[in-house]
């Protein structure tokens, strides 16, 4: 699949945008008119630079407000268009995007529109240019891709075709199946963008909230599957208007954009294979997936196929060697019931375990570092294939030093800097001693230790990399994004996005800190917005009592919470008294109940201990504002 990106997607100058697109691996770019007009580079300079970078210049855009106008304005528009065609000749671009009229349309007449576009195509042909007509979702008279196609079809000119844009089609809820009725050779260009589903006027939605494929809620593989079936073989290009992307590092955004098209290409092949298998009455096979990737004029490359992770292998916390905060963290782990399994045989790293929950305390290269989550391990079937897939998705490999007799752990870096390890087993545990120097668990582990495990992990994300993180975890680890939630905190709303496997064996919660708390430096985000590791146990009350006996510092819950809890649920007085006494929180829904408590924070990390009763599948979201408020007070 030929990939492209509109320069409007990226920050920086036109030269910076072209260099970033080429470095990320794009085949071509769309030149957005404003980027050219504001550039000191001449059209010839732009053409030479693109040639040097190996980039195609695929589209010039936008040409606005052409059709549905009186004759005098139409003639003026033709003069304007001819100037752009001459400019395109200097750039070496052969396709122009013409949008349906918004500002000057005054005549609602399809026959007139077809005639005017035919005249434009005649002029374009004289300059070797093709015209791609696009229905804007907010067009005055033409806002539907089927309507735009009828006009193009009636105009009947070889230099006139249509442009299909996912946002303009899917934001209006149009059925995408009729795309297959358009001949592939008359689709001159395809633009893709994703978006969250918002209750907002479509123009504002388009101009500020588009995201890259895989970061929103549109069904883009289905859309592109219809396009593939038409026989279209041209570029699939990103056109994303997003305030955050245009403030972020240009090279990093370009890589995120390229990852999104790799993801979309594979998902489209999977969609086509699944559709073919369903028609045949079966499930898609690897052979059908391979066939789907080769069956269309638009080739669809697939990646190494790997199963989603089956569990969380470990969580790593980085902290300074010998620091007071590190000692406090070790004391807190012991108070939770974790047992010290000893030091690594060659590195300043220790292992703590509670049942199947493993916490690695890494003191390497951590001088002056306050404790914070630095790495996660995921259980996978084939770590080599999983990392190969991640690298093809533009993830950066992580290299860690290992000796000849040690496990070589495969890892890549997540957008926020967290190292993501893909583990086939836990043989690395054998590299740790049986007893930590000078240590033993404080008071022993609770009876529930053998069935304890990591339930979920909550990571804070910098504001400019939040959408990137959603795509990273969905594409690299096949985690499914759930509907996001906004949770109130004293510093503003916190947006929370849960990513999980279908069987819930892996759950991540990505939190977007309020802008007032966030910063471009990951460490600053963690200093002001904490992260946590949640451990699930079968009997939370018993675990809490054992932790209280070991003097665990619980997060203190205000009395007002328990009065409100009683009003909402009418709990048994004895049970409510137990919750109050142990600083436990409670939630329930139609499927079950949820008990949990939080520890004090050390550095930027704290722990949560949870119990799920029945089919409860949430995270105690109604209690999150309580936690944020208490932690905010402690920070101050």
NORCORVEN-V411664 format. One line per field, one symbol per residue. ss: DSSP state (H for helix, E for strand, C for the rest). phi: phi as a letter, one per 40 degrees, with the letter a starting at -180 (. if undefined). A space follows every 50 residues. Layout:
ss=???
phi=???
This chain:
ss=CCEEEEHHHCCCCHHHHHHHHHHHCCCEEEEEHHHHHCCCCCHHHHHHHH HHHCCEEEEEEEECCCCCCCHHHHHHHHHHHHHHHHHHHHHCCCEEEEEC CCCCCCCCCHHHHHHHHHHHHHHHHHCCCEEEEECCCCCCCCCCHHHHHH HHHHHCCCCEEEEEEHHHHHCCCCCCHHHHHCCHHHEEEEEECEECCCCC CHHHHHHHHEECCCCCCCCHHHHHHHHHHCCCCCCEEECCCECCHHHCCH HHHHHHHHHHHHHHHHHHHHHHHHHHHHHCCCCCCHHHHHHHHHCCCCCC CCCCCCCCCCEEEEEEEECCCCCHHHHHHHHHHHHHCCEEEEEECCCCEE EEEECCEEEEEECCCCCCCCCEEEEEEEECCCHHHHHHHHHHCCCEECCC CCCCCCCCCEEEECCCCCEEEEECCCHHHHHECCCCCCCCCCCCCCHHHH HCEEEEEEEEECHHHHHHHHHHHHHHCCCEECCCEEEEECCEEEEEEEEE CCCCCCEEEEEECCCCCCCCCHHHHHHHCCEEEEEECCCHHHHHHHHHHC CCCECCCCHHHHHHHHHHHCCCHHHHHHHHHHCCEEEECCCEEEEEEEEC CECCEEEEEEEEEECCCCCCHHHHHHHHHHHHHHHC
phi=.cbaaccccbcgcccccccccccchccabcccdcccccccccdccccccc cccgbcbcababbbfccgbccccccccccccccccccccccgbbbbcbcc cbcbcbbcacccdcccccccccccccbgbbbbcbcccbdcbbbbcccdcc cccccfbccbbbbbbcccccccgcccdcdcccddccccabbbabaccbca ccccdccbbcbcdgbbbcccdcdccccdccgdbccbbcbbcaccdcbcdc cccccdccdcccccccccccccccccccccgaccbdcccccccbcbcccb cbbdcbcdcciccabbbcaccgccccccccccdccchcbcchcccbbcbb bbbbgccbbbbbbcfbdgccdacbabbbcbcbcccccdcccccgcccbbb caccbbccccabbcdcgccbcbbcabcccccbccbcdgbadcggccccdc bcaccabbbcbcdcbccccdcdccccbfccccdcbbbcacchcbcbbcba cccgcbbbbcbccddcccaccdcccccbbcbabbbcbcbccccccccccc gcccccccddccccccccbfcddcccccdccbfcbaaaacbibabaabcc cbgbbbbbbbbbbgbcbcbgdccdccddcccccccc
